[in-house]
Structure formats: structure tokens, C-alpha cells
Amino acid sequence: AGCCSAVLYFVFHIYLLLCRCSSPMAEEGYCPVVGETVLVGRKKVPAVARFVGETSFSDGLWVGVEFSKPLGKNDGTIQGIRYFETSPLHGMFLRPKLLAKARSESSGSAPPYPSSPVQ
């Protein structure tokens, strides 16, 4: 019974995530799964999705990303609440409309890093 309840719990949370990403709150753009590489902003800066969901700092759906360089604004913590963990200035929270799906790693190299991901 314990195994079945764990599987149901997992399936339920995947269902909730899919519903959030297909809801009007997700707007345009791309709604990744945690651990997926995405491209941020018009300059298409690569980052890894570390959080997808609702937050206490603002309504709607947010995606917390981790950059490999200090291009972010935080460490995954906003207003004292940790949503994910990364180095200082490597994390940022964005709306899905600012994200795009990254090409698969086998299709080529990532674009170069600009000075700011969302400008």
C-alpha cells in the first residue's frame, strides 16, 4: 500500500504541474520541468529550471532558474523563503513567457553568455 500511495502522490503532483503550465496563468512562452535546460530572454541565455510553481512573493506561475555564471539576482531565496538552492547571483525567478525550450544538447553548442539575460 505504501508504494501505491507514493506513486499516486507523484502522479498527482505531475498532473498539477501540467495543469498549471497549460493554464492561462502560464501565458505564452515555455513551462519547463525542474532540471530542464531553458533559454532566458531575447538573448537566449541558457539556464536550468530549479523551481516551477506558485510563490508567496507574487501570484501566478513562476520559474526559478539557475545560471552557470553570476547573471541572476538571488540564490533561490526570495523574502526569506528558499525555493531552490544555488550560489549568490546565480538564481532568478521569471514568468514562463520569458523562457524558450533549449535545443537538445546533441544538436549544437549553447549560445554565448551576454551581460544580462533579460535585456
N, C-alpha and C positions, 0 to 999 in steps of 0.2 A: 504494500500500500504506500510506503514511503517513496518508492521510486516513481510510482504513477503520479503522486501529488507533486513531486518535483518536476516531472515532465509537463504536467498541466500548468504549473506556475510559470515555467519557461515559455510555453506556447502562448499563454495569456499575455505575458509581457511583450512578446514579439507582435502579437495581434494589436496591442495598444500602440506600440511604436508605429506600425504600419498605418493605423487609423490616424494618428497624429500627422504623419508625413503626407497623407493624402487629403487631409482636412484643408479648408480654406485658410487656416492659420499658417499653413506651411508656405502659402503664397507660391510664387514661381521659384525657379532655382532647383536646387538638388538637396534632398534629405538623405544623408548617408547613414550607415550603421556605424556603431562605435568600432574603431580600429581601421576604418577605411580611409584611404588617402583621397583628399579632395583638393580642388583648386579654388583659391580665395581671391575674390575681387576681379576687377578688369585686367589686372596684371597676371592673373592665374598663378598665384604663389602656392606651391604645394604645402599641405598641412595634413595632419592626421586627426580625424574626428575622435574626440575623447569623451564627449558628452552629447546626448541628443535628448531633449525633453523640455519640460516646463521648469521655470526657475522662480525663486521668491523675489528677484530684483525687478522683474517685468513680466507682464502677461505674454502669452503666446509661446510658440516653439522657438527654442534656441539651440544652436550647435556650438559646443565648446571645442576649439581646435588647438592643436599643439604644433608649433613651428619648430624646425630643427635649429633655427637661428633666433636671436632675440628681436623678433619683429612684432611681438604681441604687446599686450597691455597688462597682463596679470600672470599668476601662477596657477590658474584654475580656481582661484578663490575670489568671490565677489561678496562684498558686505559681510565678511566673516564666515561665509558658508563655502566649504570646499566641494566643488562639483567634480573636479578631477585634479590630478597632481602633475605638475611639470615645473621646470625651472622658472625663476622670475623672468618676466617679459617674454616668455615663450608661449603663453596662452592667450586666447581671445575668444569672446563669445560673439556669434554672428547669427543673423537670420538666414534661413535656407536660401533666400533669394540672392545672397551674395556668394553662393557656392556653386561649383560645377563638378561634375564627375570627372575624376582623373583618368587618363588613359591607363591601360594595363601596363605594368612595368616592363613587359616584354616588347612593347610597341615603340619604345624610344626613351630618351632621357627626359628628365623633368626640365621645365623652363628655368632660366636663371632667376635668382632672388633679386627683386627690386628693393628700394629703400623702405617702402611701405606697402603692405598687402592690399589695402582697400582704396588707394588713391588712383 
